[in-house]
Amino acid sequence: MALLSIENAELYYDHVYALKGVSMTVEEGETVALIGANGAGKSSILRAITGLRPLRSGHILFDGKRLDGISPDRIVKLGIAMVPEGRRVFPLMSVRDNLLMGAFTRTDQAGIADTLERVLTRFPRLKERFSQQASTLSGGEQQMMVIGRALMAKPRLLLLDEPSLGVAPKLVQDIARSIVAINREEKVSVLLVEQNSRMALRISQRAYALTTGSVALSGNSADLLNDARVKALYLGGEV
């Protein structure tokens, strides 16, 4: 049984459909990429998983349990954490307090302290800036912080919405390496939404390519990276 299973999902904004019959899975231990142009429905899938937008039809299962109809805070408690597009930091709060906000559903103080130390070990820049206001961090550092904030919830599934957006090119590789390490070392499954399709395909095992709310292509990421259709539509020609 897949860790996450989306079956025939349909989602509308008013009377305009955002998802039309989307089915996909994420297996335990996998990194799965969602690629596609703006408006293809990638972020809508994440909003549906996290309970921020209700499905019109279809359903979502996480570890065999129905997610559709469950409140967002209960979904976090089940083991799903999301890093939203645009980072969404608490600008006047310190790095420390931003990180601890990610543990709002937890009560195990010793465990929270242990997770915090692991996050700071994974992102040394955050340790250096631990007491600084979040607004003083660079875009890349803020992205590391919100990934760390999501990890504070100890998720089984991490949802990442455009983590490379607005990040300096030299830090994009750092963030990509962090995603790989979180998946392999922390044993966290990852669903990655990313317009940097080349990066997404290189750090994932499987991928789905979306076009206007539907799955156009899917398969092993290595195969899609060399697929002529994917090169033409999403990679700007040759890899």
Phi and psi restraints in degrees (value plus and minus 20) as a CYANA .aco file:
   2 ALA   PHI     -86.3   -46.3
   2 ALA   PSI     129.7   169.7
   3 LEU   PHI     -84.1   -44.1
   3 LEU   PSI     -66.1   -26.1
   4 LEU   PHI    -144.7  -104.7
   4 LEU   PSI     112.7   152.7
   5 SER   PHI    -155.9  -115.9
   5 SER   PSI     103.0   143.0
   6 ILE   PHI    -130.7   -90.7
   6 ILE   PSI     106.5   146.5
   7 GLU   PHI    -146.9  -106.9
   7 GLU   PSI      95.2   135.2
   8 ASN   PHI      31.2    71.2
   8 ASN   PSI      25.3    65.3
   9 ALA   PHI     -94.0   -54.0
   9 ALA   PSI     110.9   150.9
  10 GLU   PHI    -145.5  -105.5
  10 GLU   PSI     111.6   151.6
  11 LEU   PHI    -159.1  -119.1
  11 LEU   PSI     115.9   155.9
  12 TYR   PHI    -144.0  -104.0
  12 TYR   PSI     127.3   167.3
  13 TYR   PHI    -128.8   -88.8
  13 TYR   PSI      89.0   129.0
  14 ASP   PHI      37.2    77.2
  14 ASP   PSI    -135.8   -95.8
  15 HIS   PHI    -129.6   -89.6
  15 HIS   PSI      -8.1    31.9
  16 VAL   PHI    -125.1   -85.1
  16 VAL   PSI     106.1   146.1
  17 TYR   PHI     -98.3   -58.3
  17 TYR   PSI     120.6   160.6
  18 ALA   PHI    -127.1   -87.1
  18 ALA   PSI     -51.4   -11.4
  19 LEU   PHI    -151.5  -111.5
  19 LEU   PSI     116.1   156.1
  20 LYS   PHI    -154.8  -114.8
  20 LYS   PSI      78.4   118.4
  21 GLY   PHI      47.2    87.2
  21 GLY   PSI      18.5    58.5
  22 VAL   PHI    -102.4   -62.4
  22 VAL   PSI     109.4   149.4
  23 SER   PHI    -148.7  -108.7
  23 SER   PSI     114.5   154.5
  24 MET   PHI    -183.6  -143.6
  24 MET   PSI     143.7   183.7
  25 THR   PHI    -156.9  -116.9
  25 THR   PSI     136.5   176.5
  26 VAL   PHI    -149.0  -109.0
  26 VAL   PSI     101.8   141.8
  27 GLU   PHI    -104.6   -64.6
  27 GLU   PSI     138.0   178.0
  28 GLU   PHI     -76.5   -36.5
  28 GLU   PSI     108.5   148.5
  29 GLY   PHI      65.8   105.8
  29 GLY   PSI     -19.8    20.2
  30 GLU   PHI    -110.6   -70.6
  30 GLU   PSI     135.7   175.7
  31 THR   PHI    -132.5   -92.5
  31 THR   PSI     100.9   140.9
  32 VAL   PHI    -137.2   -97.2
  32 VAL   PSI     113.0   153.0
  33 ALA   PHI    -122.6   -82.6
  33 ALA   PSI     123.3   163.3
  34 LEU   PHI    -133.8   -93.8
  34 LEU   PSI      97.9   137.9
  35 ILE   PHI    -139.7   -99.7
  35 ILE   PSI     139.9   179.9
  36 GLY   PHI     133.7   173.7
  36 GLY   PSI     146.6   186.6
  37 ALA   PHI     -93.6   -53.6
  37 ALA   PSI     150.2   190.2
  38 ASN   PHI     -75.9   -35.9
  38 ASN   PSI     115.8   155.8
  39 GLY   PHI      63.0   103.0
  39 GLY   PSI     -14.4    25.6
  40 ALA   PHI     -96.7   -56.7
  40 ALA   PSI     -39.5     0.5
  41 GLY   PHI      93.9   133.9
  41 GLY   PSI     -14.4    25.6
  42 LYS   PHI     -81.5   -41.5
  42 LYS   PSI     -73.0   -33.0
  43 SER   PHI     -87.6   -47.6
  43 SER   PSI     -48.6    -8.6
  44 SER   PHI     -83.7   -43.7
  44 SER   PSI     -54.7   -14.7
  45 ILE   PHI     -82.7   -42.7
  45 ILE   PSI     -63.7   -23.7
  46 LEU   PHI     -84.6   -44.6
  46 LEU   PSI     -60.1   -20.1
  47 ARG   PHI     -84.9   -44.9
  47 ARG   PSI     -55.2   -15.2
  48 ALA   PHI     -89.2   -49.2
  48 ALA   PSI     -62.5   -22.5
  49 ILE   PHI     -81.5   -41.5
  49 ILE   PSI     -61.0   -21.0
  50 THR   PHI    -106.4   -66.4
  50 THR   PSI     -17.5    22.5
  51 GLY   PHI      60.3   100.3
  51 GLY   PSI      -7.9    32.1
  52 LEU   PHI    -102.3   -62.3
  52 LEU   PSI     -42.4    -2.4
  53 ARG   PHI    -155.1  -115.1
  53 ARG   PSI     107.6   147.6
  54 PRO   PHI     -96.1   -56.1
  54 PRO   PSI     125.5   165.5
  55 LEU   PHI     -95.0   -55.0
  55 LEU   PSI     126.1   166.1
  56 ARG   PHI     -97.0   -57.0
  56 ARG   PSI     -57.9   -17.9
  57 SER   PHI    -178.2  -138.2
  57 SER   PSI     152.1   192.1
  58 GLY   PHI      65.8   105.8
  58 GLY   PSI    -197.3  -157.3
  59 HIS   PHI    -174.1  -134.1
  59 HIS   PSI     144.9   184.9
  60 ILE   PHI    -145.8  -105.8
  60 ILE   PSI     109.3   149.3
  61 LEU   PHI    -136.4   -96.4
  61 LEU   PSI     115.4   155.4
  62 PHE   PHI    -144.2  -104.2
  62 PHE   PSI      96.3   136.3
  63 ASP   PHI      33.1    73.1
  63 ASP   PSI      18.4    58.4
  64 GLY   PHI      64.7   104.7
  64 GLY   PSI     -23.1    16.9
  65 LYS   PHI    -126.3   -86.3
  65 LYS   PSI     119.3   159.3
  66 ARG   PHI     -87.7   -47.7
  66 ARG   PSI     110.8   150.8
  67 LEU   PHI    -117.0   -77.0
  67 LEU   PSI     -53.9   -13.9
  68 ASP   PHI     -82.2   -42.2
  68 ASP   PSI     109.3   149.3
  69 GLY   PHI      76.8   116.8
  69 GLY   PSI     -28.0    12.0
  70 ILE   PHI    -111.8   -71.8
  70 ILE   PSI     124.0   164.0
  71 SER   PHI     -88.9   -48.9
  71 SER   PSI     130.8   170.8
  72 PRO   PHI     -75.5   -35.5
  72 PRO   PSI     -58.6   -18.6
  73 ASP   PHI     -87.8   -47.8
  73 ASP   PSI     -54.1   -14.1
  74 ARG   PHI     -90.2   -50.2
  74 ARG   PSI     -53.6   -13.6
  75 ILE   PHI     -85.0   -45.0
  75 ILE   PSI     -59.5   -19.5
  76 VAL   PHI     -80.9   -40.9
  76 VAL   PSI     -63.4   -23.4
  77 LYS   PHI     -84.3   -44.3
  77 LYS   PSI     -46.6    -6.6
  78 LEU   PHI     -93.0   -53.0
  78 LEU   PSI     -38.4     1.6
  79 GLY   PHI      99.7   139.7
  79 GLY   PSI       6.1    46.1
  80 ILE   PHI    -139.7   -99.7
  80 ILE   PSI     107.4   147.4
  81 ALA   PHI    -146.8  -106.8
  81 ALA   PSI     124.9   164.9
  82 MET   PHI    -142.9  -102.9
  82 MET   PSI     118.5   158.5
  83 VAL   PHI    -124.4   -84.4
  83 VAL   PSI      87.3   127.3
  84 PRO   PHI     -94.8   -54.8
  84 PRO   PSI     138.7   178.7
  85 GLU   PHI     -83.4   -43.4
  85 GLU   PSI     120.9   160.9
  86 GLY   PHI      62.4   102.4
  86 GLY   PSI     -12.0    28.0
  87 ARG   PHI      53.5    93.5
  87 ARG   PSI     -70.3   -30.3
  88 ARG   PHI      35.1    75.1
  88 ARG   PSI      36.4    76.4
  89 VAL   PHI    -103.0   -63.0
  89 VAL   PSI     144.9   184.9
  90 PHE   PHI    -113.6   -73.6
  90 PHE   PSI      77.3   117.3
  91 PRO   PHI     -83.2   -43.2
  91 PRO   PSI     -52.3   -12.3
  92 LEU   PHI    -111.1   -71.1
  92 LEU   PSI     -24.7    15.3
  93 MET   PHI    -112.6   -72.6
  93 MET   PSI     135.2   175.2
  94 SER   PHI     -90.9   -50.9
  94 SER   PSI     144.7   184.7
  95 VAL   PHI     -76.2   -36.2
  95 VAL   PSI     -64.1   -24.1
  96 ARG   PHI     -75.6   -35.6
  96 ARG   PSI     -70.2   -30.2
  97 ASP   PHI     -90.7   -50.7
  97 ASP   PSI     -53.6   -13.6
  98 ASN   PHI     -80.3   -40.3
  98 ASN   PSI     -65.5   -25.5
  99 LEU   PHI     -82.8   -42.8
  99 LEU   PSI     -64.6   -24.6
 100 LEU   PHI     -86.7   -46.7
 100 LEU   PSI     -43.5    -3.5
 101 MET   PHI     -81.2   -41.2
 101 MET   PSI     -46.3    -6.3
 102 GLY   PHI     -89.4   -49.4
 102 GLY   PSI     -36.9     3.1
 103 ALA   PHI    -120.0   -80.0
 103 ALA   PSI       2.6    42.6
 104 PHE   PHI     -84.8   -44.8
 104 PHE   PSI     -42.0    -2.0
 105 THR   PHI    -109.7   -69.7
 105 THR   PSI     -23.1    16.9
 106 ARG   PHI    -122.2   -82.2
 106 ARG   PSI     132.0   172.0
 107 THR   PHI    -144.6  -104.6
 107 THR   PSI     -22.8    17.2
 108 ASP   PHI    -103.8   -63.8
 108 ASP   PSI      72.9   112.9
 109 GLN   PHI     -80.5   -40.5
 109 GLN   PSI     -60.8   -20.8
 110 ALA   PHI     -85.3   -45.3
 110 ALA   PSI     -60.3   -20.3
 111 GLY   PHI     -85.4   -45.4
 111 GLY   PSI     -59.6   -19.6
 112 ILE   PHI     -81.7   -41.7
 112 ILE   PSI     -64.2   -24.2
 113 ALA   PHI     -82.2   -42.2
 113 ALA   PSI     -59.4   -19.4
 114 ASP   PHI     -86.2   -46.2
 114 ASP   PSI     -63.5   -23.5
 115 THR   PHI     -83.9   -43.9
 115 THR   PSI     -60.3   -20.3
 116 LEU   PHI     -80.4   -40.4
 116 LEU   PSI     -63.1   -23.1
 117 GLU   PHI     -84.5   -44.5
 117 GLU   PSI     -57.6   -17.6
 118 ARG   PHI     -86.0   -46.0
 118 ARG   PSI     -60.2   -20.2
 119 VAL   PHI     -84.1   -44.1
 119 VAL   PSI     -63.2   -23.2
 120 LEU   PHI     -88.4   -48.4
 120 LEU   PSI     -52.0   -12.0
 121 THR   PHI     -88.4   -48.4
 121 THR   PSI     -58.5   -18.5
 122 ARG   PHI     -91.2   -51.2
 122 ARG   PSI     -54.4   -14.4
 123 PHE   PHI    -142.3  -102.3
 123 PHE   PSI      60.9   100.9
 124 PRO   PHI     -77.5   -37.5
 124 PRO   PSI     -49.2    -9.2
 125 ARG   PHI     -79.6   -39.6
 125 ARG   PSI     -55.0   -15.0
 126 LEU   PHI     -89.4   -49.4
 126 LEU   PSI     -55.1   -15.1
 127 LYS   PHI     -84.5   -44.5
 127 LYS   PSI     -58.8   -18.8
 128 GLU   PHI     -86.4   -46.4
 128 GLU   PSI     -48.7    -8.7
 129 ARG   PHI    -133.2   -93.2
 129 ARG   PSI       5.1    45.1
 130 PHE   PHI     -74.0   -34.0
 130 PHE   PSI     -58.9   -18.9
 131 SER   PHI    -118.4   -78.4
 131 SER   PSI     -21.5    18.5
 132 GLN   PHI     -96.4   -56.4
 132 GLN   PSI     134.0   174.0
 133 GLN   PHI     -86.0   -46.0
 133 GLN   PSI     122.7   162.7
 134 ALA   PHI     -79.9   -39.9
 134 ALA   PSI     -51.2   -11.2
 135 SER   PHI     -86.2   -46.2
 135 SER   PSI     -36.8     3.2
 136 THR   PHI    -108.2   -68.2
 136 THR   PSI     -25.2    14.8
 137 LEU   PHI    -102.8   -62.8
 137 LEU   PSI     133.7   173.7
 138 SER   PHI     -91.2   -51.2
 138 SER   PSI     149.1   189.1
 139 GLY   PHI     -79.0   -39.0
 139 GLY   PSI     -62.0   -22.0
 140 GLY   PHI     -85.9   -45.9
 140 GLY   PSI     -59.8   -19.8
 141 GLU   PHI     -86.9   -46.9
 141 GLU   PSI     -58.4   -18.4
 142 GLN   PHI     -83.9   -43.9
 142 GLN   PSI     -57.0   -17.0
 143 GLN   PHI     -85.7   -45.7
 143 GLN   PSI     -61.7   -21.7
 144 MET   PHI     -78.9   -38.9
 144 MET   PSI     -59.8   -19.8
 145 MET   PHI     -86.0   -46.0
 145 MET   PSI     -62.3   -22.3
 146 VAL   PHI     -93.9   -53.9
 146 VAL   PSI     -48.5    -8.5
 147 ILE   PHI     -86.1   -46.1
 147 ILE   PSI     -64.6   -24.6
 148 GLY   PHI     -80.7   -40.7
 148 GLY   PSI     -59.2   -19.2
 149 ARG   PHI     -81.1   -41.1
 149 ARG   PSI     -62.0   -22.0
 150 ALA   PHI     -85.2   -45.2
 150 ALA   PSI     -57.4   -17.4
 151 LEU   PHI     -87.4   -47.4
 151 LEU   PSI     -43.1    -3.1
 152 MET   PHI     -83.6   -43.6
 152 MET   PSI     -39.4     0.6
 153 ALA   PHI    -101.8   -61.8
 153 ALA   PSI     -23.0    17.0
 154 LYS   PHI      33.3    73.3
 154 LYS   PSI      37.9    77.9
 155 PRO   PHI     -96.5   -56.5
 155 PRO   PSI     135.4   175.4
 156 ARG   PHI    -110.0   -70.0
 156 ARG   PSI     -46.5    -6.5
 157 LEU   PHI    -149.7  -109.7
 157 LEU   PSI     105.3   145.3
 158 LEU   PHI    -128.8   -88.8
 158 LEU   PSI     104.1   144.1
 159 LEU   PHI    -121.9   -81.9
 159 LEU   PSI     104.6   144.6
 160 LEU   PHI    -139.8   -99.8
 160 LEU   PSI     101.1   141.1
 161 ASP   PHI    -128.0   -88.0
 161 ASP   PSI      82.3   122.3
 162 GLU   PHI      34.5    74.5
 162 GLU   PSI      38.4    78.4
 163 PRO   PHI     -86.5   -46.5
 163 PRO   PSI     -39.3     0.7
 164 SER   PHI    -111.0   -71.0
 164 SER   PSI     -25.4    14.6
 165 LEU   PHI     -85.0   -45.0
 165 LEU   PSI     105.4   145.4
 166 GLY   PHI      52.6    92.6
 166 GLY   PSI      -3.5    36.5
 167 VAL   PHI    -125.1   -85.1
 167 VAL   PSI     118.3   158.3
 168 ALA   PHI     -77.5   -37.5
 168 ALA   PSI     119.6   159.6
 169 PRO   PHI     -72.5   -32.5
 169 PRO   PSI     -56.3   -16.3
 170 LYS   PHI     -88.4   -48.4
 170 LYS   PSI     -41.9    -1.9
 171 LEU   PHI    -113.9   -73.9
 171 LEU   PSI     -35.0     5.0
 172 VAL   PHI     -80.3   -40.3
 172 VAL   PSI     -61.9   -21.9
 173 GLN   PHI     -84.8   -44.8
 173 GLN   PSI     -56.8   -16.8
 174 ASP   PHI     -81.8   -41.8
 174 ASP   PSI     -63.7   -23.7
 175 ILE   PHI     -87.0   -47.0
 175 ILE   PSI     -60.2   -20.2
 176 ALA   PHI     -80.8   -40.8
 176 ALA   PSI     -64.2   -24.2
 177 ARG   PHI     -84.2   -44.2
 177 ARG   PSI     -55.6   -15.6
 178 SER   PHI     -85.1   -45.1
 178 SER   PSI     -59.8   -19.8
 179 ILE   PHI     -83.0   -43.0
 179 ILE   PSI     -63.7   -23.7
 180 VAL   PHI     -81.2   -41.2
 180 VAL   PSI     -64.2   -24.2
 181 ALA   PHI     -86.8   -46.8
 181 ALA   PSI     -60.1   -20.1
 182 ILE   PHI     -80.5   -40.5
 182 ILE   PSI     -62.6   -22.6
 183 ASN   PHI     -86.0   -46.0
 183 ASN   PSI     -66.0   -26.0
 184 ARG   PHI    -101.0   -61.0
 184 ARG   PSI     -62.3   -22.3
 185 GLU   PHI    -110.8   -70.8
 185 GLU   PSI     -58.2   -18.2
 186 GLU   PHI    -108.4   -68.4
 186 GLU   PSI     -28.4    11.6
 187 LYS   PHI      40.2    80.2
 187 LYS   PSI      18.3    58.3
 188 VAL   PHI    -121.3   -81.3
 188 VAL   PSI     107.3   147.3
 189 SER   PHI     -92.7   -52.7
 189 SER   PSI     128.0   168.0
 190 VAL   PHI    -151.8  -111.8
 190 VAL   PSI     113.0   153.0
 191 LEU   PHI    -134.6   -94.6
 191 LEU   PSI      93.3   133.3
 192 LEU   PHI    -130.6   -90.6
 192 LEU   PSI      96.1   136.1
 193 VAL   PHI    -116.1   -76.1
 193 VAL   PSI     105.6   145.6
 194 GLU   PHI    -176.8  -136.8
 194 GLU   PSI     109.5   149.5
 195 GLN   PHI     -99.7   -59.7
 195 GLN   PSI     -41.3    -1.3
 196 ASN   PHI     -97.1   -57.1
 196 ASN   PSI      59.1    99.1
 197 SER   PHI     -83.0   -43.0
 197 SER   PSI     -56.2   -16.2
 198 ARG   PHI     -81.0   -41.0
 198 ARG   PSI     -68.0   -28.0
 199 MET   PHI     -81.6   -41.6
 199 MET   PSI     -64.9   -24.9
 200 ALA   PHI     -80.6   -40.6
 200 ALA   PSI     -61.6   -21.6
 201 LEU   PHI     -91.6   -51.6
 201 LEU   PSI     -49.4    -9.4
 202 ARG   PHI     -96.0   -56.0
 202 ARG   PSI     -44.7    -4.7
 203 ILE   PHI    -128.9   -88.9
 203 ILE   PSI     -14.8    25.2
 204 SER   PHI    -133.9   -93.9
 204 SER   PSI     142.3   182.3
 205 GLN   PHI    -110.9   -70.9
 205 GLN   PSI     -59.4   -19.4
 206 ARG   PHI    -152.3  -112.3
 206 ARG   PSI     143.1   183.1
 207 ALA   PHI    -171.0  -131.0
 207 ALA   PSI     134.3   174.3
 208 TYR   PHI    -142.8  -102.8
 208 TYR   PSI     112.4   152.4
 209 ALA   PHI    -124.0   -84.0
 209 ALA   PSI     102.4   142.4
 210 LEU   PHI    -123.3   -83.3
 210 LEU   PSI     123.2   163.2
 211 THR   PHI    -157.5  -117.5
 211 THR   PSI     101.4   141.4
 212 THR   PHI      22.7    62.7
 212 THR   PSI      33.0    73.0
 213 GLY   PHI      62.9   102.9
 213 GLY   PSI     -13.9    26.1
 214 SER   PHI    -151.4  -111.4
 214 SER   PSI     136.3   176.3
 215 VAL   PHI     -99.8   -59.8
 215 VAL   PSI      96.6   136.6
 216 ALA   PHI    -109.7   -69.7
 216 ALA   PSI     -58.2   -18.2
 217 LEU   PHI    -165.7  -125.7
 217 LEU   PSI     130.7   170.7
 218 SER   PHI    -173.3  -133.3
 218 SER   PSI     138.5   178.5
 219 GLY   PHI     136.7   176.7
 219 GLY   PSI    -189.6  -149.6
 220 ASN   PHI     -84.8   -44.8
 220 ASN   PSI     117.5   157.5
 221 SER   PHI     -80.6   -40.6
 221 SER   PSI     -59.7   -19.7
 222 ALA   PHI     -81.6   -41.6
 222 ALA   PSI     -58.7   -18.7
 223 ASP   PHI     -88.6   -48.6
 223 ASP   PSI     -63.2   -23.2
 224 LEU   PHI     -86.1   -46.1
 224 LEU   PSI     -52.1   -12.1
 225 LEU   PHI     -81.2   -41.2
 225 LEU   PSI     -48.2    -8.2
 226 ASN   PHI    -127.6   -87.6
 226 ASN   PSI     -11.4    28.6
 227 ASP   PHI     -99.5   -59.5
 227 ASP   PSI     108.8   148.8
 228 ALA   PHI     -79.3   -39.3
 228 ALA   PSI     -57.2   -17.2
 229 ARG   PHI     -86.1   -46.1
 229 ARG   PSI     -61.6   -21.6
 230 VAL   PHI     -86.9   -46.9
 230 VAL   PSI     -61.2   -21.2
 231 LYS   PHI     -78.3   -38.3
 231 LYS   PSI     -63.9   -23.9
 232 ALA   PHI     -89.8   -49.8
 232 ALA   PSI     -61.2   -21.2
 233 LEU   PHI    -105.8   -65.8
 233 LEU   PSI     -56.9   -16.9
 234 TYR   PHI    -142.5  -102.5
 234 TYR   PSI     -37.0     3.0
 235 LEU   PHI    -132.9   -92.9
 235 LEU   PSI     -17.2    22.8
 236 GLY   PHI      47.7    87.7
 236 GLY   PSI      16.3    56.3
 237 GLY   PHI      82.7   122.7
 237 GLY   PSI    -164.1  -124.1
 238 GLU   PHI     -86.6   -46.6
 238 GLU   PSI     125.4   165.4
